[in-house]
Amino acid sequence: MDLIPKPRQATTGSGDGPAVFTVRAGTVLAAGPGTQAAETWLRGTLGAATGLPWAAGEPAGQGAVRLAVDERLPGGPEAYRLTVDADTGVEILGGGPAGVFWGAQTLRQLLGPEAFRRGPVTGRAWTVPVCRITDAPRFGWRGFMLDVARHFMPKDVVLRYLDLMAAHKLNVLHLHLTDDQGWRVEIHRHPRLTEVGAWRERTKIGLRESPLWEERPHGGYYTQDDIREIVAYAAARHITVVPEVDIPGHSQAAIAAYPELGNTDVIDTAALPVLPSWGVNPNVLAPTEAVLRFYEEVFTELLELFPGTFFHIGGDECPKEQWTNSVTAKDRMADLGLHDADAMQSALISHFDRWLTERGRRLIGWDEILEGGLAEGAAVSSWRGYRGGITAARAGHDVVMCPEGHVYLNWRQSDAPEEPVPIAHVRTLEDVYRFEPVPPELTAQEAAHIIGTQANVWTEVIDSVRVLDYMVFPRLAAFAEVAWSELGAPADRDWPGFTQRMSAHYARLDALGVEYRPPGGPRPWQRRPGVLGRPKPGPPPIV
């Protein structure tokens, strides 16, 4: 069985009996309590692909597809057991509703790549091989971060990627909603965040080295109803959406909308535009009470839209020069008894850690929030390597491992000259497959704080969904297996077996319309000749 992610245990065959169960028109879909999401998805998605109407009710002596929840199933609420018998049909038993849903994703793969289309294309028989699969995820946080701030991705792209995540058993969508280059979510109390902050006059093509510009305004944002739709669509697929509003750095779009948010005694913030280019930017939020109140009002609206536990506040790449040159910021540090600007950032993060905790939520931020001391309840997204995650785990903080040298999917996929807009070091499909989220130097108690892992894609040079597909796939399939499956040590992983299973998975991606990078390199229309990137030689440092 060419399944991705690889299940924990799988056996096939039925001795001398028939080797398959055939799903036919009128096959009963019997859904027990707690399985409604999986039932709805099967009737809608697989029903459309096969063209076969599912029957309802109790099976009358014929083969059926049965869904049930059994909380006693080992492996937790996302575990499942899928059993296929040629006579009785398919049983998907989940440790919870999510487990049943993940079992339904496996059933879809067993039906063949045509099951990934949106309508029937042939009059084929829909058969499922006789088998027994017992499966459960390694990590509870199996994430994908999509940057919609640098290049806006319309709502339909986000919904499509939720479907792609579900097909790979990923369960956290981290939406990077704000940055210097754009603010992407409607805030009723502060409308200029989208009236002004969602739009830039022009856009750098490539990185700083490139002389090219797109002389056309770029922008867009999600209304609050759009966000409600995205969150509901995700929840129906057992995916949690984690919003990120980046503070105190990466905030020029907000300052362009409301200049009083910036360090007005250092620069003329009223002259700042939404940033049209890329890189670490010195224009950061002022560390004042007024700014804290402003973002509390922003976060209050967002907490009503995103019901998940975690709220991401960024905290990365915040240059402190404006604070050290600002009389207002220095007076603020003195009032709080803080010795330097790093401590000021730590105090800001601690403020929102307490504020979110009081509202039943948890703060998570990039590993720079370790600088100056980590807020008591904060969790860490470890992106600059393993080191920040190791430090946080040893201090008793939860960690999502997403080191750039392993799982930044905007990094180039080969060193061939035709690779489009080559960024940083080469990270191949095999490199991602051999990524290990838990550093070996952690004790078992410390490693328990590695609550999951995440692949990130930043969109400075990803200006369309076609480019997004190319950069993300097939590497996200390898990452999904790392996040779900128990693969063992990186050097011992079955790379030949994975590549064999990927040969079948490419057909699924084709049926889904994903414009992935082919194993042999980019297709002619996937190249970007003349657009400069910033390639770095050799493998990335592992820190």
N, C-alpha and C positions, 0 to 999 in steps of 0.2 A: 504494500500500500504506500503510495507516494504522497504521504500526508505532511503538511507543513502548518504549524509546528509539529515536530515529531512527538507522538504520544508516549507516555511512560511504558505502557504494555499494550501489545496488539498481537492477536492470533487470528489466523484465517483458516478457512476450510471447514467441512462438515462431514468428513469421512466419505462414505459412498453416496450421500444424498446430493441434491442439487446444490450448486455452488453459489447461487444468487437468489435474492428476493426481488421480485419485480413490482414496482409501483405502477398502478394502473389508474385509469379514470374510475373514481368511486372508491379508491382506497381510503379507509377510515383514518382520520387523524384524531386520536383520542387523547385529549389534554387534561391532565389532572390539575388539582389546585396548585397555584403558584407557577404555572407554566404558560400563562397567558401571553407573555412577551414572545416566547419561542414559538407558540402556536400562531400568533399573528404574523410573525416574520416568515414562518414556513408557508402559510397560506398565501401570503402576498408575494414573497420573493421566489420561492421554489415553484409556487403555483404558476407564476408568470413565465418562468423559464421553461417549465415542462409543458405548459398548456393543459395540464391535467387538473380537473377540479377535485379538491379533497372532500370526502364525505365527512359528516359529523356523527356523533352518537357513539354507541358501544359497538365494537366489532361483533359480527354475527357469524362466528366460526370461520372467518377468513383472515388472511394476513392484514396487519394494520401497522401504523406508526403510532406508538404509544409514548407519551411524555409524562414523567412523574418526578416528584421531589421526594428524596429520602435523606433527611438530615443526618442519618447514621453513616452515610457513605464516607469512607475515609478520604481525607484530602481537603476538607472544608467546603464552603458553599459554592466555589467555582469548579469543584471536581465533578466528573461525570463518568458514567459507564454506558457505553453504546454496544448493544447486542443485536446482531442480525441473524435471523433464522429463516431458512427458505420457506417455511410453512407459516409460522406465526408472525413474521415480519420484523419490524425494527422496534426496539425499546431503548429510549434514552432516559436514563435515570440520573438526576443531578443532586449534588449535595445541597443545592439551593437553586432558585430560579436562574441565576447566572450560569450555573453548571449545565442546566438543561439547554440554555442558549448556546453555550460553547459546544455542546454535543451536537446541536443542530448544524453548526458550522462544519463540523467533521462529516456529518451526513452529506452535506452539500458537496464536499470534496469527493466523497465516495461515489457520488452519482456521475462524476465526470465533468470535464470543463464546460460542456454545454449548459450545465446547471448554473453557470455564472453569467449567462446572458439574461436579458430583460424580456425576451420573448422566445417562443419555440422556433427552431430553424429546421428541424427534421422530424420525421415521423418515427424516430428511434424508440426502442424500448428503454425504459428507465430502470436499470438494474443496480442493486447494491450487493457487493460481495458478502457472503456469509463470513462473519467475523465477530470478535469480542475485543473491545478497546476499553481500557481503564486508564484514566488520565486526570491530571490535576496540575495547576501551574506552580512553578517554582517561586515566583514573586507575586505579591499582591498589587504592586504598582508596575504596570507594563505600559510605558508611556510613549507618546509621540508629541513633540513640540512643533507647532506650526507658527512661524513668524508672519503675521498678516499686517504688520506695521510698516516694514520697509517697502514691500509691494502688497497692496491690498488684494486679497483673494475673496471674490464674491461668495455669498452665502451658499450657492449651489456647489461650489468647490469644497467648502467645509463639510457639507452634508455628504458629498461623494467620498471624502476622505474618512468620514466616520464609518461608512459602509466598508471601505477598504481596511480600516482598522479592525472592524468586527470580523471580517473574513480571516484576519491573522491573529485573532484572540488578544488584541491589544485593548486595554480598558481605561486609559487615561489620555485625554486630549488636553494638552497644555497650550492655550492660545496666548501668544505674545501680542497683546492688543495695543500697546502704546510704545512709542520710541521718539527719537528726535525727528524722524521722517514722517510721522503720522500718528494720529489718535483715532482709533477705529471703533469706539463704542459710544452710543448716545448717552449723555448724562443730562437729565432734564434741568437740574438746578444750575448747570453751567453749560449752556448751549453752545458757546463759542468754541468749546473743545472740539466739536465736529463742524461747526460753521466755518471756523478758521483752521483748526488743528488737523483736520482730516485731509487737507489739500496742500500740495506743493506745486510751485510754478513750473519746475522742470526737474529732471532726474539724471544723475550720473549714470552712464552706461559703462559697466565694468567697475573696477575699483579706482582708487585715486590716481593710479598711474595712467589711466585711460584719458585721452583728450576728448572723448565722445560724450555728447549730451543728448538726451531726449527732450526736445524743446516743445513739450506738450504737458499741460498740467496732469498730475496723477493724484488719485485719491479714492475715497470711498469709506463707508463706515456701516456698522450694523445698528439698526434701530433696536430698541429694547425688545420689541416683539420678535425681531430676527433672532436675538439671543435666546429668548424663551423657546423659540422653535428649535434652534440648534441644541439647546440643553435637553429638551424633551425628546428629540430625535436620537440623541446620544443615549439618554436613559433607557429608551426602548431597546437599545443594543447593549445595555449593561456597561456603558462607558460614562465616566465622570469627566466633566469639563472643568478644568482648573484655569481661571483667568489670571493673567499677569498684567499688572499696571506697574511699570518700572519707575522706581524712585530710589534715591534723589537724582541720579544721573539719567541719561537717555530721556530727557524730559523737554527738549526744546520745542516740540510741537505744542505742549501744554503752555510753555512760556510765551510762544508766539500768540496764542489765543488770549492769555491773561498775563501780561508782562510783569505784574506785581508779584508773580510766583518766583521770579528770578532774583538774582543779586543786583538790585537796582543801584546800589551805591558803588558798584564796580564797573558795570557796563550799562549801555543804553539798551535795556531789554525790549523797549518798544520797537527797536529797529530789527529785532531778530525775526527771520522768516521760519516757516517750517523747513527743516534742513533738506536740501536737495542732494546732498552727497553722503558719503559713508565714513565710518571711523569713530574713534573715541572722541567725544565732544566736550569742551570745557564748560559749556553753558549748562549749569545744574540748578536745581531748586535751592532757594534760600532756606536755611534751617530755622524758620520762625514759627511762632504760634499760629500766625495767620495761614501759613502754608499747611500746617498740620490740620487746622480746621477745614480748609478747602478739601484736602484729600480724605478726611473723615466723611465729608458729605458725598464725595465721589464713591468711596467704598460702601457707604450705606446703601446707595442705589444698586451697586453691583452685588452686594450680598443678597438682595432680594431676587436677583436674576440667576445667580449661581449657588445652588443649595449644597454643593459639596463641602467637605470638611476643610480642605486646603485653599488658601488664597496666596498667590505668588506676588511678592512686592519687588522683584528684581534685585536691586541693591548692588549691581555689578558696575564696573568700569565708571566709577564716579571720581573724576579729578577733583582735588580739594583746593586748587589754587585760588579760586574765587572766594572760598570761605576764609582762607588765610589772609586775603587782601581786603576782606569786607569788615568794616567797623561793626556793622549790625551782627554779623555772624560771630565775631570775636566777643562782642558783648554778650551774646547768647551763650557762648561757651563759658564765659566767666560766671554768668548767672547760675549755670547748671554745675559749676565746679569741674568742668572738663578740661583736660590738659592738652588736647590736640584735636585736629580735625577728624582723625580716625575715631576718636571717642565720641565726637559729635554725630558721626554717621551711626555708630553703635547705639547712641541714645535715641536717634530717630527710629531705628529699626525696633528697639526695645519698646518704644511708645506704641507702635502699631502691633507689636506682638501682644502687649497687654490689651490693647483696644480690641483686637480680634478675639483674643481668649475670652474677654468679657461677653462676647457675642456668640460663643460656642464654636468658634472657628480656630484654625491653626495657620500660623504664618510659615511660609516657605520662601526661601530666597537663594540667589546664586551664592557661591562660596565666599565672595567678598564680604558677606555679612559676618564672617568670622573676625574680620579686622576690627580691633578695638574691643573685642569681647562679644560673645554670641548671646543674643537674647535667650532667656531661660527656656521658653517653649518652642523656639524656632526649629524648623527642619531645613536641611541644606540640599540644594541641587549642586552637586560637585561637578563642575564643568572644566576647570583648569587642570585636569588630571585627577588622580586618586587622592592626592594629599589632603585637600580640604575635607573630603568625605571621611578619610581616616581620622583626622583631627576631631571632626564633629562626632563620629561614632564613638571614639574613645572618651569623649566628654558626655556621652549619653544622649546625643541628639540623633533623631532619625535622618536618614540620608537617601536621596535618589541619585544613583550613580549615572552620570551622563558625560564622561570625560571626552573632551573635544577630539583627542587623538584616536579615539575609537569609534564614536557614534555621532559625529557631526556630519550629516549627510549632504551638506553643501560643499564639503571638501571633494577634491577631484577623485575620479575613480580609476585613472591610469595616468602614466606619464607620456602617453602618446600625444603627438602635436595636435591631433584633431579633437582632443578633449575640449569641450566648450568652456570658456572662461575659467581656466584652471585656478583653483583656490587651494593654498596650503599644501599639505602632504597628501600623497596618494593613500586612499583608504578603499581597498577592493572589497568585493563581496566576501572573499575568504577572510580578510582582516576583520570584518564585522562579525562573521560567523565565529571567529576565535576570540572575540571579546569576552572577558570574564568580569562581571560586575563586582564580585566580592574579593578585595585584596587578600592575599594569603597571610599577610602579617597580622590580621585581626584575629582576636580570640573568638571563640564561639559566642560569648556574651556580647562582644562588640559587634560581630557580624550580624547579630539579630537586629541591629539598628539600620542595616541596609534593607530598607523596606521595598526597594524596587530599582528599576533602571529605565532609562528613557533615551530615545534617539531624537536629536534636534536638527531642524533645518532652518537656516537663516536665509532670508530672501533678497539680500542686496542685489544679487545678479540673477535672481530667479523671478522673471517678470511675467510669467504666464503659467497656466496649469500644465501645459505641455513640457515646459522646462522643469517644473516641479516634479512631474512624473519621472522624468529622466533622472533627476538627482536622487529621488527617494527610492525608486525601485530598480533592481530587485533587492537592494541592500536592506530595506525595511523587512523583507521576508526573512532574511538571515537574522536580523535583530529580534524579530518576533520569536524565533526559535530559541535564541539565547534567553529571552525574558520568560518564556513559558517552560521550556524543557530542561531536564536534568542531563546535561551534556558531558559533564566531567571536565578534566583539566583541558585548557586550550590546545595543548600539543597533542592530546589523545583523541580529539574530536574526529568524527568520521566525515571528513571533507568529501571524499569520493561518494559516499552515500548521500550526502546533502546535495551535491551537484546532480546526482541521478534523480533525486526527488524534485529538484528545481526544473529539470527538463519537462516534467509534467506540470509543474506550477506555472511555467511560462505560458502554457496553453490556457490556464485559468486567467492569468493577467490579460492575455489577448482577448478572451471573451468579455472581460470587464472593461476593455478599451483603455488599458493602462499603457502609456507610451514609455515603457521602461528602457533602460540602456541594454541593448543586446550584448550577449557575452563577447562577441567579436569587436565591440566598439560602437560608437555612435553612427546612426544612419546619417546620410548626407544632410537632411533637414534638421538634425539635432546638433550640428556643429555651429559655432559662432565665430567664423574667421574674422580677424581684425579687432576683436574685443579683448583687451588686455585683462588678465587676471593677476594673481600674485602667487605663483607656484613656489614651493619650498622643496629642496632636494632631500632625498633619503626618507627613511621612516621618521615618524614624529617621536619626540622624546616622551618616554613613559614616566610620568611624575605623579 
